[in-house]
Amino acid sequence: MQKKLKTITQLWVASALFIILAPFFFSLAWGQSEMQFLLKDNKKYQNVLVKKVLKTDTIILDDDEVIRLIGLKAPEFKEKYVEKKRDSYGFVVEEPLPPTASPEEQALKVVRELLENQHVRLEFDTSPRDDDFVAVAYVFLFKKDKNQEILVNEEILRQGFANLSIHPPNTKYAEKLRQAYQEARKQKRGLQGQ
């Protein structure tokens, strides 16, 4: 009986430890930022550098973390590989988009010009990850000349560079995003002008 009680106690202790430590070990699998989400410590995201814009609704930070912008759905678009022109020193020469460029190409170019190599602040909502376990956030860009922050998610919708896609429980700025999308539709901007 003593041996059976000891075994039950060991199982109970092991189960309790698993329940307590499971979030920590799962956070290691999801990446360091997930632990910060669980602990509500988002100081890391107050000033981060955007390394690359993958799609109008998806960015990569300088630490290679992928972030999707809440409330946006990027249009389906496959970039064609084009040999980049280089100057005599080997630097890539950026050329303007041709007039025949699709609205999707134009949207991606504008969002890249807006965000790549810029410092932004990320704000998370109720659910910090989407169904694909990718981090989702509101992105704020600080405009020094106007001494204000711009909600990039809203601005992309206002310019018609993405479609509206709100998924509860992440609805903190849902009304602002809806209004921006409606404005783009009314003015027939970007993708909404098709």
C-alpha positions in Angstrom: 0.0 0.0 0.0 2.9 2.4 0.9 4.5 1.7 -2.5 1.2 2.3 -4.4 0.7 5.6 -2.6 4.2 6.8 -3.4 3.7 6.0 -7.1 0.4 7.9 -7.2 2.0 10.9 -5.5 4.9 10.8 -8.0 2.4 10.8 -10.9 0.4 13.6 -9.4 3.6 15.7 -9.0 4.7 14.9 -12.5 1.3 15.9 -13.9 1.3 19.2 -11.9 4.8 20.0 -13.2 3.8 19.4 -16.7 0.8 21.7 -16.4 2.9 24.4 -14.9 5.8 24.1 -17.4 3.9 23.3 -20.6 3.4 26.9 -21.6 7.2 27.5 -21.3 8.1 24.6 -23.4 5.5 25.3 -26.0 6.8 28.9 -26.1 10.2 27.6 -27.0 8.7 25.7 -29.9 6.8 28.8 -31.1 9.7 31.1 -30.6 10.8 33.6 -28.0 8.0 36.1 -28.7 5.2 33.6 -27.8 6.5 33.6 -24.2 6.3 37.3 -24.2 2.7 37.1 -25.5 1.9 34.7 -22.7 3.4 37.0 -20.1 2.0 40.1 -21.8 5.5 41.5 -22.1 5.5 43.3 -25.5 8.3 45.8 -24.7 10.4 44.1 -27.4 7.9 45.3 -30.0 7.9 49.0 -29.2 10.7 49.8 -31.7 11.4 47.0 -34.2 12.9 47.1 -37.7 11.0 45.8 -40.7 13.5 43.9 -42.8 11.3 42.8 -45.6 7.7 43.0 -46.9 6.6 39.7 -48.3 3.1 40.6 -49.1 0.9 43.7 -48.5 -0.3 42.0 -45.3 2.9 40.2 -44.2 6.3 41.6 -43.0 9.5 40.1 -41.6 11.3 41.8 -38.7 15.0 42.1 -38.4 15.1 39.0 -36.1 13.3 37.0 -38.9 10.0 36.9 -37.1 7.0 36.9 -39.5 4.1 39.2 -38.7 0.8 39.4 -40.4 -1.1 42.7 -40.3 -4.5 42.3 -38.5 -7.6 43.1 -40.6 -5.9 42.7 -44.0 -6.0 40.1 -46.7 -3.4 40.5 -49.4 -4.4 39.9 -53.0 -3.0 36.8 -54.5 0.0 37.8 -56.5 3.1 35.9 -57.6 6.1 38.1 -58.3 7.9 37.3 -61.5 11.6 36.9 -61.2 13.2 39.7 -63.2 17.0 40.0 -63.4 17.8 43.2 -61.5 19.7 45.9 -63.3 22.9 46.9 -61.5 25.1 50.0 -61.8 28.9 49.9 -62.4 29.4 49.3 -58.6 27.1 46.3 -58.5 24.2 48.1 -56.7 20.7 47.3 -57.7 19.1 50.1 -59.8 15.4 50.5 -58.8 13.2 51.1 -61.8 9.7 52.5 -61.7 6.9 50.1 -62.3 5.6 50.1 -65.9 2.2 51.6 -66.5 0.9 48.1 -67.3 1.8 46.9 -63.7 -1.2 45.3 -62.0 -2.8 46.9 -58.9 -1.3 44.0 -56.9 2.2 44.8 -58.1 1.6 48.5 -57.3 0.3 47.7 -53.9 3.3 45.6 -53.0 5.7 48.2 -54.2 4.1 51.0 -52.2 3.9 48.9 -49.0 7.6 48.0 -49.5 8.5 51.7 -49.9 6.5 52.5 -46.8 7.8 49.8 -44.4 11.1 48.2 -45.5 14.0 49.4 -43.3 11.7 51.4 -41.1 11.3 51.2 -37.4 7.7 50.4 -36.3 5.8 49.7 -33.1 3.6 46.5 -33.0 0.5 46.3 -31.0 -1.2 42.9 -30.4 -4.8 42.2 -29.8 -6.6 39.5 -27.9 -5.2 36.6 -30.0 -1.5 37.1 -30.8 -1.5 34.4 -33.5 -3.7 33.4 -36.4 -4.9 29.9 -37.3 -1.5 29.2 -39.0 0.3 30.1 -35.8 1.8 33.3 -37.4 2.0 36.4 -35.2 -0.6 39.0 -36.0 -0.4 42.7 -35.0 -1.3 46.2 -35.7 1.7 48.1 -37.1 2.3 51.7 -36.2 4.8 53.8 -38.2 6.1 57.0 -36.6 6.1 60.0 -39.0 8.6 62.5 -37.7 7.6 65.3 -39.9 4.0 65.2 -38.5 5.0 64.0 -35.0 2.4 61.3 -35.0 1.9 57.6 -35.5 0.2 56.1 -38.5 -1.8 52.8 -38.2 -0.3 51.1 -41.2 -3.1 48.5 -41.4 -5.6 51.3 -41.7 -3.6 53.2 -44.3 -3.1 50.1 -46.5 -6.8 49.6 -46.6 -7.5 53.3 -47.2 -5.3 53.3 -50.3 -7.0 50.1 -51.5 -3.9 48.0 -51.4 -5.6 45.0 -49.5 -9.0 43.6 -48.8 -10.7 43.8 -45.4 -10.5 40.6 -43.3 -11.5 40.9 -39.7 -11.4 37.8 -37.5 -12.7 38.0 -33.9 -11.5 38.2 -31.3 -9.0 40.6 -32.8 -11.3 43.6 -33.2 -9.7 46.4 -31.3 -9.4 48.7 -34.4 -12.1 47.0 -36.5 -14.2 50.1 -36.9 -11.3 52.2 -38.1 -10.3 49.4 -40.6 -13.9 49.1 -41.9 -14.1 52.9 -42.4 -10.8 52.9 -44.3 -11.9 50.0 -46.5 -15.2 51.7 -47.2 -13.4 54.9 -48.2 -11.2 53.1 -50.7 -14.3 51.4 -52.2 -16.1 54.7 -52.5 -13.1 56.4 -54.1 -12.3 53.3 -56.2 -8.7 53.3 -55.0 -6.2 50.5 -55.8 -7.8 47.0 -55.8 -11.2 48.5 -55.0 -11.2 50.3 -58.4 -11.3 47.1 -60.4 
